[in-house]
Amino acid sequence: MLPAEATEFSASADIRSHDAASPHSEHVIWDRPGYLVRRLHQLHVALFMGQVAKGEVTPIQYGLLSILVNRPGIDQSMLGEELGLDPANIAEILKRLEARQLISREIDPANRRRKLCAATREGEQFVARYQKDMQHSQQQLLSPLAPHERELFMNLLMRLVQGNNENRKDSLKSGDNLLSQQ
């Protein structure tokens, strides 16, 4: 972010946070970013489930299918890494999607320990059929923000995720598993 943008954002955020804090001044945890991120996630899931595929697919499942449409043949491990999920969770999600014939998995002939994944024709059609609904749910989630704020918000979210992904990898390498502390 450029210094001018930071100042502009900071000034407008200060005004809004003061106004926004007033109705929530008795809510003790509204100043905690983790709480707000979790709450925003809940709101996103509710919007998504209400608008995409009549609730027949979760945001994670749709995201996984979207990845497979764009990157056929990716292995389960890379898929999990891209989605930020552990191998056990990825395997369960893939089983469900495979049972619905939206994806296929096959053992990599070059490395029998790897499973390669791809969206089936039905999976590709599913993603295409609900693409506009998915985009609409994303737009609706950001609708309280002005267009320039949406771009800034997305940039800040990406920085937070990327920065914390790196911190998490460093913590895991040193043996400090952050997830075990929850």
N, CA and C atoms as a LAMMPS dump frame, in Angstrom:
ITEM: TIMESTEP
0
ITEM: NUMBER OF ATOMS
546
ITEM: BOX BOUNDS ff ff ff
-5.0000000000000000e+02 5.0000000000000000e+02
-5.0000000000000000e+02 5.0000000000000000e+02
-5.0000000000000000e+02 5.0000000000000000e+02
ITEM: ATOMS id mol type element x y z
1 1 1 N 0.85 -1.173 0
2 1 2 C 0 0 0
3 1 3 C 0.892 1.23 0
4 2 1 N 0.521 2.202 -0.778
5 2 2 C 1.262 3.453 -0.83
6 2 3 C 0.969 4.266 0.421
7 3 1 N 1.911 5.099 0.862
8 3 2 C 1.68 5.901 2.067
9 3 3 C 0.404 6.733 1.99
10 4 1 N 0.116 7.307 0.82
11 4 2 C -1.106 8.105 0.681
12 4 3 C -2.344 7.248 0.892
13 5 1 N -2.317 6.023 0.35
14 5 2 C -3.452 5.115 0.539
15 5 3 C -3.597 4.752 2.006
16 6 1 N -2.477 4.501 2.675
17 6 2 C -2.509 4.131 4.087
18 6 3 C -3.129 5.254 4.91
19 7 1 N -2.725 6.487 4.617
20 7 2 C -3.268 7.625 5.344
21 7 3 C -4.753 7.778 5.084
22 8 1 N -5.139 7.673 3.791
23 8 2 C -6.555 7.796 3.441
24 8 3 C -7.361 6.703 4.122
25 9 1 N -6.853 5.446 4.052
26 9 2 C -7.563 4.327 4.666
27 9 3 C -7.629 4.512 6.173
28 10 1 N -6.526 4.922 6.775
29 10 2 C -6.458 5.091 8.211
30 10 3 C -7.455 6.155 8.679
31 11 1 N -7.501 7.265 7.968
32 11 2 C -8.414 8.347 8.354
33 11 3 C -9.86 7.905 8.222
34 12 1 N -10.197 7.265 7.098
35 12 2 C -11.589 6.85 6.921
36 12 3 C -11.931 5.7 7.853
37 13 1 N -10.965 4.828 8.145
38 13 2 C -11.209 3.708 9.062
39 13 3 C -11.447 4.225 10.471
40 14 1 N -10.678 5.272 10.863
41 14 2 C -10.863 5.835 12.197
42 14 3 C -12.266 6.39 12.364
43 15 1 N -12.758 7.091 11.343
44 15 2 C -14.105 7.657 11.404
45 15 3 C -15.132 6.536 11.484
46 16 1 N -14.997 5.557 10.604
47 16 2 C -15.969 4.464 10.561
48 16 3 C -15.89 3.598 11.809
49 17 1 N -14.672 3.316 12.287
50 17 2 C -14.555 2.446 13.446
51 17 3 C -15.182 3.108 14.676
52 18 1 N -15.064 4.427 14.767
53 18 2 C -15.698 5.122 15.889
54 18 3 C -17.207 5.01 15.778
55 19 1 N -17.723 5.244 14.556
56 19 2 C -19.165 5.139 14.344
57 19 3 C -19.627 3.699 14.519
58 20 1 N -18.867 2.76 13.977
59 20 2 C -19.253 1.359 14.026
60 20 3 C -19.115 0.805 15.434
61 21 1 N -18.165 1.327 16.206
62 21 2 C -17.947 0.806 17.549
63 21 3 C -19.076 1.197 18.494
64 22 1 N -19.711 2.318 18.268
65 22 2 C -20.761 2.78 19.163
66 22 3 C -21.873 1.76 19.366
67 23 1 N -22.479 1.217 18.275
68 23 2 C -23.549 0.254 18.511
69 23 3 C -23.041 -1.042 19.15
70 24 1 N -21.756 -1.307 19.055
71 24 2 C -21.222 -2.561 19.56
72 24 3 C -20.337 -2.357 20.778
73 25 1 N -20.427 -1.193 21.416
74 25 2 C -19.505 -0.887 22.513
75 25 3 C -19.65 -1.873 23.667
76 26 1 N -20.793 -2.516 23.797
77 26 2 C -20.964 -3.486 24.873
78 26 3 C -20.512 -4.885 24.46
79 27 1 N -20.161 -5.078 23.203
80 27 2 C -19.657 -6.361 22.734
81 27 3 C -18.157 -6.401 22.983
82 28 1 N -17.745 -7.22 23.903
83 28 2 C -16.359 -7.218 24.357
84 28 3 C -15.361 -7.707 23.317
85 29 1 N -15.782 -8.514 22.38
86 29 2 C -14.809 -9.124 21.466
87 29 3 C -14.807 -8.531 20.065
88 30 1 N -15.539 -7.45 19.842
89 30 2 C -15.594 -6.862 18.501
90 30 3 C -14.306 -6.151 18.101
91 31 1 N -13.349 -6.069 18.992
92 31 2 C -12.056 -5.472 18.626
93 31 3 C -11.007 -6.55 18.349
94 32 1 N -11.431 -7.806 18.288
95 32 2 C -10.507 -8.918 18.051
96 32 3 C -10.584 -9.351 16.581
97 33 1 N -9.48 -9.23 15.845
98 33 2 C -9.514 -9.59 14.428
99 33 3 C -9.904 -11.045 14.192
100 34 1 N -9.449 -11.941 15.052
101 34 2 C -9.797 -13.358 14.878
102 34 3 C -11.293 -13.587 14.946
103 35 1 N -11.946 -12.933 15.907
104 35 2 C -13.399 -13.058 16.031
105 35 3 C -14.088 -12.516 14.778
106 36 1 N -13.664 -11.339 14.335
107 36 2 C -14.307 -10.722 13.173
108 36 3 C -14.089 -11.549 11.905
109 37 1 N -12.897 -12.132 11.753
110 37 2 C -12.625 -12.985 10.595
111 37 3 C -13.529 -14.217 10.64
112 38 1 N -13.654 -14.825 11.831
113 38 2 C -14.523 -16.004 11.968
114 38 3 C -15.978 -15.639 11.67
115 39 1 N -16.421 -14.511 12.19
116 39 2 C -17.813 -14.081 11.966
117 39 3 C -18.054 -13.789 10.492
118 40 1 N -17.091 -13.139 9.835
119 40 2 C -17.219 -12.86 8.407
120 40 3 C -17.276 -14.171 7.621
121 41 1 N -16.488 -15.153 8.052
122 41 2 C -16.519 -16.469 7.409
123 41 3 C -17.904 -17.102 7.56
124 42 1 N -18.502 -17.017 8.732
125 42 2 C -19.844 -17.551 8.935
126 42 3 C -20.841 -16.886 7.983
127 43 1 N -20.733 -15.574 7.865
128 43 2 C -21.631 -14.839 6.976
129 43 3 C -21.408 -15.259 5.526
130 44 1 N -20.151 -15.437 5.14
131 44 2 C -19.832 -15.875 3.78
132 44 3 C -20.431 -17.243 3.494
133 45 1 N -20.255 -18.193 4.408
134 45 2 C -20.785 -19.544 4.202
135 45 3 C -22.301 -19.497 4.054
136 46 1 N -22.962 -18.709 4.892
137 46 2 C -24.425 -18.602 4.811
138 46 3 C -24.861 -18.022 3.464
139 47 1 N -24.189 -16.967 3.003
140 47 2 C -24.496 -16.382 1.691
141 47 3 C -24.281 -17.409 0.583
142 48 1 N -23.136 -18.056 0.62
143 48 2 C -22.773 -19.03 -0.405
144 48 3 C -23.785 -20.169 -0.442
145 49 1 N -24.079 -20.74 0.717
146 49 2 C -24.984 -21.889 0.774
147 49 3 C -26.396 -21.508 0.31
148 50 1 N -26.779 -20.273 0.542
149 50 2 C -28.103 -19.831 0.117
150 50 3 C -28.193 -19.507 -1.366
151 51 1 N -27.057 -19.297 -2.019
152 51 2 C -27.092 -18.827 -3.406
153 51 3 C -26.478 -19.783 -4.421
154 52 1 N -25.643 -20.702 -3.978
155 52 2 C -24.913 -21.536 -4.924
156 52 3 C -25.394 -22.984 -4.833
157 53 1 N -25.852 -23.516 -5.947
158 53 2 C -26.22 -24.926 -6.076
159 53 3 C -27.251 -25.367 -5.043
160 54 1 N -28.127 -24.463 -4.664
161 54 2 C -29.184 -24.762 -3.694
162 54 3 C -28.624 -25.413 -2.432
163 55 1 N -27.411 -25.005 -2.039
164 55 2 C -26.794 -25.527 -0.829
165 55 3 C -26.242 -26.934 -0.967
166 56 1 N -26.124 -27.431 -2.189
167 56 2 C -25.65 -28.803 -2.406
168 56 3 C -24.134 -28.916 -2.385
169 57 1 N -23.447 -27.803 -2.249
170 57 2 C -21.987 -27.81 -2.242
171 57 3 C -21.513 -26.739 -1.275
172 58 1 N -20.448 -27.047 -0.56
173 58 2 C -19.881 -26.062 0.373
174 58 3 C -18.888 -25.176 -0.371
175 59 1 N -18.523 -24.03 0.222
176 59 2 C -17.51 -23.194 -0.425
177 59 3 C -16.192 -23.944 -0.658
178 60 1 N -15.792 -24.784 0.293
179 60 2 C -14.545 -25.544 0.127
180 60 3 C -14.676 -26.519 -1.037
181 61 1 N -15.8 -27.215 -1.137
182 61 2 C -15.998 -28.163 -2.239
183 61 3 C -15.995 -27.446 -3.586
184 62 1 N -16.67 -26.301 -3.642
185 62 2 C -16.708 -25.547 -4.899
186 62 3 C -15.312 -25.023 -5.244
187 63 1 N -14.589 -24.557 -4.245
188 63 2 C -13.221 -24.092 -4.472
189 63 3 C -12.339 -25.219 -4.98
190 64 1 N -12.467 -26.384 -4.378
191 64 2 C -11.69 -27.548 -4.803
192 64 3 C -12.017 -27.907 -6.248
193 65 1 N -13.303 -27.941 -6.572
194 65 2 C -13.713 -28.228 -7.954
195 65 3 C -13.167 -27.185 -8.917
196 66 1 N -13.202 -25.924 -8.518
197 66 2 C -12.682 -24.848 -9.369
198 66 3 C -11.194 -25.038 -9.653
199 67 1 N -10.458 -25.433 -8.625
200 67 2 C -9.026 -25.687 -8.812
201 67 3 C -8.83 -26.827 -9.803
202 68 1 N -9.601 -27.904 -9.639
203 68 2 C -9.433 -29.068 -10.512
204 68 3 C -9.84 -28.771 -11.952
205 69 1 N -10.797 -27.899 -12.147
206 69 2 C -11.174 -27.502 -13.512
207 69 3 C -10.006 -26.779 -14.179
208 70 1 N -9.321 -25.949 -13.412
209 70 2 C -8.214 -25.158 -13.964
210 70 3 C -6.868 -25.871 -13.932
211 71 1 N -6.733 -26.869 -13.086
212 71 2 C -5.451 -27.578 -12.952
213 71 3 C -5.682 -29.082 -12.879
214 72 1 N -6.188 -29.686 -13.943
215 72 2 C -6.429 -31.128 -13.902
216 72 3 C -5.135 -31.902 -13.691
217 73 1 N -5.219 -32.971 -12.897
218 73 2 C -4.05 -33.799 -12.656
219 73 3 C -3.227 -33.386 -11.451
220 74 1 N -3.691 -32.389 -10.702
221 74 2 C -2.982 -31.983 -9.482
222 74 3 C -3.131 -33.112 -8.462
223 75 1 N -2.113 -33.311 -7.634
224 75 2 C -2.227 -34.39 -6.649
225 75 3 C -2.899 -33.884 -5.372
226 76 1 N -3.365 -34.841 -4.566
227 76 2 C -4.113 -34.505 -3.352
228 76 3 C -3.314 -33.619 -2.407
229 77 1 N -2.03 -33.86 -2.32
230 77 2 C -1.178 -33.092 -1.412
231 77 3 C -1.126 -31.621 -1.829
232 78 1 N -0.896 -31.371 -3.111
233 78 2 C -0.846 -29.986 -3.614
234 78 3 C -2.216 -29.318 -3.477
235 79 1 N -3.262 -30.078 -3.712
236 79 2 C -4.615 -29.556 -3.573
237 79 3 C -4.864 -29.116 -2.134
238 80 1 N -4.465 -29.943 -1.187
239 80 2 C -4.611 -29.597 0.225
240 80 3 C -3.822 -28.37 0.591
241 81 1 N -2.6 -28.281 0.051
242 81 2 C -1.764 -27.117 0.336
243 81 3 C -2.403 -25.843 -0.214
244 82 1 N -2.93 -25.924 -1.426
245 82 2 C -3.551 -24.747 -2.029
246 82 3 C -4.788 -24.292 -1.254
247 83 1 N -5.54 -25.257 -0.717
248 83 2 C -6.749 -24.929 0.041
249 83 3 C -6.477 -24.672 1.524
250 84 1 N -5.26 -24.978 1.969
251 84 2 C -4.935 -24.795 3.376
252 84 3 C -5.573 -25.845 4.262
253 85 1 N -5.725 -27.063 3.744
254 85 2 C -6.343 -28.146 4.507
255 85 3 C -5.382 -29.318 4.647
256 86 1 N -5.53 -30.069 5.731
257 86 2 C -4.655 -31.215 5.94
258 86 3 C -5.099 -32.389 5.063
259 87 1 N -4.213 -33.347 4.836
260 87 2 C -4.499 -34.473 3.941
261 87 3 C -5.752 -35.275 4.307
262 88 1 N -6.02 -35.459 5.592
263 88 2 C -7.212 -36.224 5.994
264 88 3 C -8.49 -35.521 5.558
265 89 1 N -8.533 -34.2 5.745
266 89 2 C -9.723 -33.442 5.332
267 89 3 C -9.893 -33.455 3.819
268 90 1 N -8.804 -33.288 3.091
269 90 2 C -8.864 -33.312 1.626
270 90 3 C -9.387 -34.659 1.153
271 91 1 N -8.877 -35.74 1.736
272 91 2 C -9.302 -37.084 1.332
273 91 3 C -10.81 -37.254 1.519
274 92 1 N -11.348 -36.762 2.629
275 92 2 C -12.789 -36.88 2.889
276 92 3 C -13.615 -36.065 1.889
277 93 1 N -13.177 -34.86 1.616
278 93 2 C -13.883 -34.01 0.655
279 93 3 C -13.847 -34.653 -0.725
280 94 1 N -12.691 -35.17 -1.108
281 94 2 C -12.559 -35.822 -2.413
282 94 3 C -13.458 -37.059 -2.506
283 95 1 N -13.569 -37.826 -1.428
284 95 2 C -14.459 -39.007 -1.422
285 95 3 C -15.898 -38.589 -1.713
286 96 1 N -16.341 -37.53 -1.049
287 96 2 C -17.718 -37.061 -1.247
288 96 3 C -17.956 -36.611 -2.693
289 97 1 N -17.004 -35.856 -3.227
290 97 2 C -17.147 -35.368 -4.603
291 97 3 C -17.026 -36.507 -5.617
292 98 1 N -16.202 -37.484 -5.307
293 98 2 C -16.056 -38.643 -6.184
294 98 3 C -17.34 -39.472 -6.179
295 99 1 N -17.969 -39.623 -5.018
296 99 2 C -19.235 -40.358 -4.916
297 99 3 C -20.33 -39.685 -5.749
298 100 1 N -20.231 -38.37 -5.888
299 100 2 C -21.198 -37.622 -6.703
300 100 3 C -20.764 -37.551 -8.164
301 101 1 N -19.661 -38.196 -8.483
302 101 2 C -19.094 -38.26 -9.831
303 101 3 C -18.716 -36.884 -10.381
304 102 1 N -18.287 -36.002 -9.478
305 102 2 C -17.838 -34.666 -9.882
306 102 3 C -16.326 -34.62 -10.068
307 103 1 N -15.625 -35.582 -9.473
308 103 2 C -14.17 -35.67 -9.642
309 103 3 C -13.778 -37.126 -9.849
310 104 1 N -12.557 -37.297 -10.354
311 104 2 C -11.984 -38.648 -10.441
312 104 3 C -10.587 -38.599 -9.834
313 105 1 N -10.166 -39.727 -9.291
314 105 2 C -8.817 -39.842 -8.73
315 105 3 C -8.19 -41.11 -9.28
316 106 1 N -6.924 -40.995 -9.577
317 106 2 C -6.204 -42.201 -9.994
318 106 3 C -4.792 -42.157 -9.443
319 107 1 N -4.25 -43.328 -9.248
320 107 2 C -2.89 -43.438 -8.723
321 107 3 C -1.911 -42.993 -9.802
322 108 1 N -0.95 -42.181 -9.392
323 108 2 C 0.086 -41.69 -10.294
324 108 3 C 1.003 -42.859 -10.663
325 109 1 N 1.074 -43.204 -11.958
326 109 2 C 1.92 -44.331 -12.353
327 109 3 C 3.408 -44.106 -12.03
328 110 1 N 3.831 -42.856 -11.949
329 110 2 C 5.232 -42.544 -11.648
330 110 3 C 5.54 -42.612 -10.153
331 111 1 N 4.504 -42.471 -9.317
332 111 2 C 4.682 -42.512 -7.864
333 111 3 C 3.386 -43.037 -7.265
334 112 1 N 3.347 -44.311 -6.965
335 112 2 C 2.119 -44.977 -6.537
336 112 3 C 1.563 -44.454 -5.206
337 113 1 N 2.33 -43.625 -4.495
338 113 2 C 1.83 -43.046 -3.247
339 113 3 C 0.995 -41.795 -3.496
340 114 1 N 1.052 -41.272 -4.695
341 114 2 C 0.309 -40.045 -5.035
342 114 3 C -0.976 -40.387 -5.759
343 115 1 N -2.02 -39.613 -5.459
344 115 2 C -3.271 -39.722 -6.21
345 115 3 C -3.465 -38.432 -6.981
346 116 1 N -3.676 -38.574 -8.279
347 116 2 C -3.915 -37.427 -9.144
348 116 3 C -5.423 -37.211 -9.253
349 117 1 N -5.828 -35.969 -9.228
350 117 2 C -7.251 -35.628 -9.208
351 117 3 C -7.614 -34.786 -10.426
352 118 1 N -8.833 -34.952 -10.876
353 118 2 C -9.338 -34.138 -11.988
354 118 3 C -10.854 -34.017 -11.847
355 119 1 N -11.37 -32.914 -12.329
356 119 2 C -12.825 -32.757 -12.397
357 119 3 C -13.333 -33.602 -13.558
358 120 1 N -14.442 -34.283 -13.355
359 120 2 C -15.075 -35.013 -14.447
360 120 3 C -15.817 -34.015 -15.323
361 121 1 N -16.374 -34.484 -16.412
362 121 2 C -17.183 -33.593 -17.257
363 121 3 C -18.34 -33.026 -16.433
364 122 1 N -18.946 -33.877 -15.591
365 122 2 C -20.036 -33.413 -14.722
366 122 3 C -19.531 -32.342 -13.748
367 123 1 N -18.318 -32.53 -13.224
368 123 2 C -17.723 -31.544 -12.32
369 123 3 C -17.468 -30.219 -13.013
370 124 1 N -16.953 -30.291 -14.237
371 124 2 C -16.708 -29.065 -15.01
372 124 3 C -18.024 -28.341 -15.281
373 125 1 N -19.058 -29.09 -15.637
374 125 2 C -20.371 -28.483 -15.9
375 125 3 C -20.958 -27.884 -14.628
376 126 1 N -20.759 -28.56 -13.507
377 126 2 C -21.243 -28.079 -12.219
378 126 3 C -20.621 -26.714 -11.899
379 127 1 N -19.292 -26.623 -12.042
380 127 2 C -18.599 -25.361 -11.766
381 127 3 C -19.105 -24.264 -12.704
382 128 1 N -19.216 -24.579 -13.983
383 128 2 C -19.673 -23.587 -14.964
384 128 3 C -21.114 -23.146 -14.669
385 129 1 N -21.964 -24.103 -14.302
386 129 2 C -23.384 -23.812 -14.049
387 129 3 C -23.548 -22.836 -12.882
388 130 1 N -22.705 -22.948 -11.869
389 130 2 C -22.879 -22.133 -10.67
390 130 3 C -21.853 -21.013 -10.526
391 131 1 N -21.075 -20.772 -11.572
392 131 2 C -20.044 -19.728 -11.535
393 131 3 C -20.635 -18.348 -11.234
394 132 1 N -21.71 -17.998 -11.929
395 132 2 C -22.321 -16.674 -11.714
396 132 3 C -22.893 -16.556 -10.304
397 133 1 N -23.509 -17.628 -9.805
398 133 2 C -24.053 -17.604 -8.44
399 133 3 C -22.928 -17.417 -7.417
400 134 1 N -21.815 -18.129 -7.636
401 134 2 C -20.673 -18.011 -6.734
402 134 3 C -20.151 -16.577 -6.75
403 135 1 N -19.981 -16.015 -7.947
404 135 2 C -19.491 -14.638 -8.053
405 135 3 C -20.456 -13.663 -7.388
406 136 1 N -21.746 -13.902 -7.544
407 136 2 C -22.748 -13.031 -6.92
408 136 3 C -22.639 -13.095 -5.4
409 137 1 N -22.425 -14.282 -4.851
410 137 2 C -22.294 -14.388 -3.392
411 137 3 C -21.049 -13.645 -2.907
412 138 1 N -19.974 -13.682 -3.692
413 138 2 C -18.756 -12.959 -3.335
414 138 3 C -19.001 -11.449 -3.379
415 139 1 N -19.687 -11.003 -4.431
416 139 2 C -19.993 -9.575 -4.557
417 139 3 C -20.906 -9.114 -3.429
418 140 1 N -21.873 -9.952 -3.081
419 140 2 C -22.792 -9.588 -2.007
420 140 3 C -22.059 -9.474 -0.677
421 141 1 N -21.092 -10.355 -0.441
422 141 2 C -20.307 -10.299 0.786
423 141 3 C -19.576 -8.96 0.9
424 142 1 N -19.05 -8.475 -0.227
425 142 2 C -18.287 -7.227 -0.23
426 142 3 C -19.154 -5.987 -0.43
427 143 1 N -20.436 -6.162 -0.642
428 143 2 C -21.315 -5.045 -0.994
429 143 3 C -21.357 -3.901 0.026
430 144 1 N -21.134 -4.13 1.32
431 144 2 C -21.114 -2.977 2.227
432 144 3 C -19.945 -2.02 1.984
433 145 1 N -18.949 -2.467 1.209
434 145 2 C -17.778 -1.629 0.938
435 145 3 C -17.929 -0.904 -0.393
436 146 1 N -17.373 0.287 -0.467
437 146 2 C -17.301 1.018 -1.735
438 146 3 C -16.325 0.28 -2.653
439 147 1 N -16.454 0.444 -3.97
440 147 2 C -15.566 -0.276 -4.898
441 147 3 C -14.072 -0.144 -4.574
442 148 1 N -13.593 1.056 -4.249
443 148 2 C -12.163 1.205 -3.935
444 148 3 C -11.808 0.498 -2.622
445 149 1 N -12.754 0.418 -1.698
446 149 2 C -12.516 -0.283 -0.44
447 149 3 C -12.444 -1.801 -0.664
448 150 1 N -13.238 -2.313 -1.614
449 150 2 C -13.221 -3.751 -1.918
450 150 3 C -11.84 -4.169 -2.389
451 151 1 N -11.265 -3.381 -3.283
452 151 2 C -9.934 -3.698 -3.796
453 151 3 C -8.9 -3.644 -2.673
454 152 1 N -8.974 -2.612 -1.852
455 152 2 C -8.054 -2.48 -0.734
456 152 3 C -8.24 -3.638 0.249
457 153 1 N -9.482 -3.968 0.562
458 153 2 C -9.783 -5.066 1.482
459 153 3 C -9.21 -6.383 0.96
460 154 1 N -9.406 -6.662 -0.316
461 154 2 C -8.881 -7.898 -0.907
462 154 3 C -7.353 -7.919 -0.852
463 155 1 N -6.728 -6.79 -1.138
464 155 2 C -5.263 -6.718 -1.056
465 155 3 C -4.779 -6.965 0.375
466 156 1 N -5.461 -6.37 1.339
467 156 2 C -5.078 -6.561 2.736
468 156 3 C -5.306 -8.007 3.172
469 157 1 N -6.413 -8.6 2.749
470 157 2 C -6.662 -10.014 3.07
471 157 3 C -5.557 -10.904 2.513
472 158 1 N -5.181 -10.664 1.262
473 158 2 C -4.116 -11.472 0.652
474 158 3 C -2.811 -11.318 1.416
475 159 1 N -2.492 -10.09 1.821
476 159 2 C -1.26 -9.873 2.593
477 159 3 C -1.313 -10.602 3.925
478 160 1 N -2.457 -10.549 4.592
479 160 2 C -2.593 -11.241 5.874
480 160 3 C -2.449 -12.753 5.705
481 161 1 N -3.103 -13.296 4.703
482 161 2 C -3.025 -14.742 4.476
483 161 3 C -1.607 -15.144 4.099
484 162 1 N -1.014 -14.446 3.146
485 162 2 C 0.343 -14.792 2.722
486 162 3 C 1.339 -14.639 3.872
487 163 1 N 1.258 -13.548 4.596
488 163 2 C 2.174 -13.325 5.711
489 163 3 C 2.024 -14.358 6.809
490 164 1 N 0.792 -14.711 7.117
491 164 2 C 0.567 -15.703 8.164
492 164 3 C 0.824 -17.122 7.683
493 165 1 N 0.649 -17.39 6.393
494 165 2 C 1.036 -18.694 5.85
495 165 3 C 2.519 -18.9 6.056
496 166 1 N 3.317 -17.884 5.755
497 166 2 C 4.765 -17.99 5.92
498 166 3 C 5.117 -18.191 7.393
499 167 1 N 4.476 -17.438 8.283
500 167 2 C 4.733 -17.598 9.718
501 167 3 C 4.374 -19 10.185
502 168 1 N 3.276 -19.514 9.681
503 168 2 C 2.831 -20.842 10.082
504 168 3 C 3.819 -21.9 9.61
505 169 1 N 4.306 -21.776 8.374
506 169 2 C 5.287 -22.735 7.865
507 169 3 C 6.536 -22.71 8.727
508 170 1 N 6.994 -21.497 9.105
509 170 2 C 8.179 -21.379 9.95
510 170 3 C 7.927 -22.028 11.308
511 171 1 N 6.744 -21.82 11.882
512 171 2 C 6.413 -22.397 13.186
513 171 3 C 6.364 -23.913 13.104
514 172 1 N 5.778 -24.432 12.036
515 172 2 C 5.674 -25.873 11.894
516 172 3 C 7.044 -26.509 11.707
517 173 1 N 7.929 -25.823 10.994
518 173 2 C 9.283 -26.348 10.795
519 173 3 C 10.018 -26.447 12.126
520 174 1 N 9.777 -25.508 13.013
521 174 2 C 10.486 -25.51 14.287
522 174 3 C 9.802 -26.412 15.306
523 175 1 N 8.743 -27.112 14.89
524 175 2 C 8.084 -28.051 15.789
525 175 3 C 6.986 -27.452 16.626
526 176 1 N 6.676 -26.192 16.441
527 176 2 C 5.642 -25.53 17.199
528 176 3 C 4.352 -25.559 16.4
529 177 1 N 3.552 -26.587 16.557
530 177 2 C 2.325 -26.743 15.799
531 177 3 C 1.253 -25.81 16.341
532 178 1 N 0.931 -24.778 15.602
533 178 2 C -0.055 -23.782 16.054
534 178 3 C -1.427 -24.391 16.254
535 179 1 N -1.786 -25.376 15.456
536 179 2 C -3.115 -25.947 15.557
537 179 3 C -3.311 -26.705 16.87
538 180 1 N -2.255 -27.26 17.423
539 180 2 C -2.382 -28.025 18.658
540 180 3 C -2.68 -27.11 19.845
541 181 1 N -2.483 -25.817 19.685
542 181 2 C -2.741 -24.872 20.773
543 181 3 C -4.203 -24.451 20.837
544 182 1 N -4.996 -24.829 19.848
545 182 2 C -6.396 -24.385 19.816
546 182 3 C -7.297 -25.29 20.595
